[in-house]
Amino acid sequence: MSLHCDTMIYKNLIPIYLKKVLDEKLILMIAVLFRWFVSLHDYSGKSKTPMYGDYEAQRHWMEVTISLSTTQWYFNSSNNDLLYWGLDYPPLTAYHSYLNGLVFKKLLPESVQLNTSRGFESNFHKLLMRYSVLIVDLLIFIPAVSWFFRKFFKITNNNQISQTMIIALTLFYPGLILIDHGHFQYNCVSLGLFVASVACVFANKTILTCLLFSMALNYKQMELYHALPFFFYYIGIVYEIYKKHSFMKALKTLSILVLSVTITFLVLWLPFISDTEQVFQIIHRIFPLERGVFEDKVSNLWCLINVLYKLRNINNQTMAMLCLLTTLISVLPTCLNLLKNPSKIKFLISLINCSLSFFLFSFQVHEKSILLVAIPVLMYAPQNTFMCTWFLSLTTFSMLPLLIRDNLLVPFISLSLIYFIVYNNIEQLISHKKNTSKLNLLRNFSLFGCAVLTFCALALKPPQKYPHLWSLFISVYSCMHFILFLIYFNYSQLILHNPKKKLY
């Protein structure tokens, strides 16, 4: 009896303590500490000649952009070998590399010396590179998250958790921390701009929405995953204005949208638009069909099908058209529903459905692209915490083979366990609102499968004939979950969520 009482007290104290900690506004400090602890570990391609990894790619772009004129950034030359991490992102990424390069040239010039700095590595250089990610995370992504949830909680009801708790869940999310601060990338820039643009949608700031999302798209072309919901939401709004007000008012709104996007693109592409060859070369670089449908094991449909039929036998152009057609069919229900009923919550769920469809069905998908789905899921999590946190756990797990290659296993396991403890205890605070006992059993079984596969990947040597067996199992296991989640989130938007009032 005493043991039972002690257990009950302990279970009750954990949520109370967690709520107290979250209320003390230590979230930002903890989030920064998590990022910094991960940054102490290895990064993509460390000391792995001749190509190294994404860390070297980012360094190399700094070298190229500060040493060559803009007209040479995307073209092959003796000073810019495109086969060695040639720049393959839109202009805003190049400008960011240029600004970073200026700083590195001042502080550590040998790290960005043209043609002689390939594979440059040092402790001070690693420190500077890590700082360069942390700074933009603090300046762009973290403020955008705070801004979005302030706007979100002002106009939504039936949220299952508090604003402080969801900010904690977002900033503690392991996937983004491990990729940006471990593997090494600047996803926090494009994703931060994207989150800020969605905040503007909720704040009804149309011009700023267009500006920020255009910037996100011009930082990473993968933001196309989010483009269709923006398009259909605003077209739906324009049509509603036409029905309720007048054609001229609808035309004015549409003109503002078109001009805002066009002007932003023109400004960002200004150094290149005078030469059509430059424009076509950039487009060719950012949409490389010659690479094939996928480069590595990734948790999408095509990698799953490739187990049974080798898709690399299909012509790349044919495969690209098949991917395009499949993707468009999969996003059609969510987009048409949003067009018909352009509410803000439906817009948010549509961002999930479209980005997940692109991840599962589109051409040339990377395992890291699941982050483009994870962020909208985090933004929707206040409305459906249980399903969203389940999905988020799977997204981090799906990147395990990449994280193992980068020697990031320790931070992967640590952050995943911490995240599970945090959201599991948050759910205890809201458990009285919704009975999820059966779903909880299903989720635990699902996560147990993740644990088993993680153990196999680490402890069991695969058969010599199938050296990538565990990576394949991880991608297939994750893909099956993602397909089921796509069905669920489409069901949520099309059937479950019928708002009484449209939130414009």
Residue, then its C-alpha position, 0 to 999 in steps of 0.5 A: m500500500s505504501l509503495h503504491c502511494d509513493t508511486m502515485i505521489y511520484k507520478n503526480l509530482i513529475p507533471i507539477y514539477l515540469k509545469k513549474v520549470l516551464d513557467e520559470k522561463l528557462i526554456l531558451m537557456i535549456a534549448v541553447l544548452f542542448r544545441w551547444f552540447v550537440s555542437l561539441h560532437d562530430y559533424s558531417g564528413k569530419s576528416k573523410t577525404p576527398m569530399y568530406g560532407d555538408y560541413e565542408a560544403q558550407r565552408h566551400w561556399m564561403e570560399v567561392t562567394i567571397s573569392l569570385s564574382t556573382t556571375q561565377w558562383y553557379f558556373n563551372s570553372s578552374n576556380n569553381d569545380l561544381l563537382y566539388w560541392g558546387l553551389d546548388y541552392p538559391p541566391l539567398t543561401a549564396y548571400h548568407s555564405y558570402l556574409n559568413g565568408l567575410v567574417f571568416k576571412k577576417l578571423l581565420p583567412e586560411s579557412v576560406q582561401l581559394n583553392t587551398s582551403r579544401g577540407f580545412e579543419s581546426n578547433f577554432h574553425k569548428l568553433l566559428m562554424r558552430y557559432s555561425v549556426l547558433i547565431v542565426d538560430l537565435l536571431i531567426f528561428i527561435p524568435a519566429v517560433s515565439w512570435f508564431f505561438r503568440k499569434f496562434f494562441k490569440i485566435t485559437n481555442n481548444n488547445q491541449i497545452s499551454q503556449t509555454m509548453i509548446i514552445a518548449l516542445t518546439l525548441f527541444y525538438p531533437g531532429l532540427i538540433l541534431i541536423d543543424h548543430g550536429h550534422f551541420q546545416y542552416n535549416c534554422v534560417s529557411l525554417g525560421l523564415f517559414v515559421a515567421s511567414v505563417a505567423c504573419v498569416f495568423a496576424n493577417k499581414t499579407i505583404l509581410t507573409c509574401l516577403l518572408f515566405s519568398m525569402a524562405l523559398n529563395y534560401k532553400q528550394m525545398e520550401l516548395y514543400h510549403a508553397l501550395p498551401f500558401f497559394f490555395y489559402y490566399i486564392g481562397i481568401v481572394y475568392e471569399i472577398y470577391k463573393k462578399h465584397s466586390f471584384m475590385k477589392a478582390l483584384k486589389t488583394l490579388s495584386i498585392l500578393v503578386l507584386s509582393v512576391t514578384i518584387t521580393f524575387l526581383v530584388l533577391w535575383l538582381p545580380f543575375i536577372s540581366d543575363t538569362e544564361q545566369v538564371f537558367q544555370i541557377i535553376h539547373r543547379i537547384f533542380p538537378l534531375e541527373r542525380g536520380v530519384f534519391e541519393d541515399k536510403v530515405s523514408n519515402l515511397w520510392c525507396l520502399i518500391n526500390v526494394l522490389y523494383k530498381l527505379r534507377n533503371i527508369n529514365n530520370q526524366t520519366m521518373a521525375m514526371l512520375c514523381l510530379l504526377t504522384t505528388l500532385i494527386s496526393v496533394l489535391p484533396t488538401c489543396l482543394n479543401l483549403l481553397k473551398n474553406p480557407s481557414k487558418i487551422k486548415f491552412l496549418i494542417s494543409l502545410i503538414n499534408c502537402s509537405l509530407s506528400f512531397f517528402l513521400f512522393s516527390f523527386q530527389v528527396h533527402e532524409k533531412s527533408i523530413l524537417l520540412v514536415a516536422i516544423p508544421v507538425l510542431m506548429y499544429a501540436p497544441q491542437n493535437t499533442f499526442m499524434c504530433t509528438w508521436f510523429l515527431s519521434l518517428t522523424t528523428f528516428s528516420m534520420l538514424p543512419l545519417l546520424i550514425r555516420d556522423n558519430l552523433l549516436v550519443p546526442f541522438i539517444s540522449l535528446s530522444l529520451i529527454y524529448f520523450i520524457v518531456y512530452n510524456n509528462i506534458e501529456q500527463l497534464i492534459s490526460h484528463k481532457k482526452n482518453t488516449s490509453k489505446l492509442n498510447l499502447l499503440r504508440n509505445f509499441s511503435l516506439f519499441g520497434c524504433a528501439v529494436l531497430t536502433f539496437c540492431a543497427l548498432a549491435l548486429k552486423p548485417p549479412q555481408k550480402y546486404p551491408h545496408l540492411w538495417s538502414l533499409f529496415i529503418s527507412v521502410y519502417s519509418c515510411m510505413h508510419f509516414i504513409l499512415f500519418l499522411i492518411y490521418f492528417n488528411y482525415s483530420q483536415l477533411i473530416l474532423h476539422n470543421p470550424k464553426k468560424k473562419l479565421y481570416 
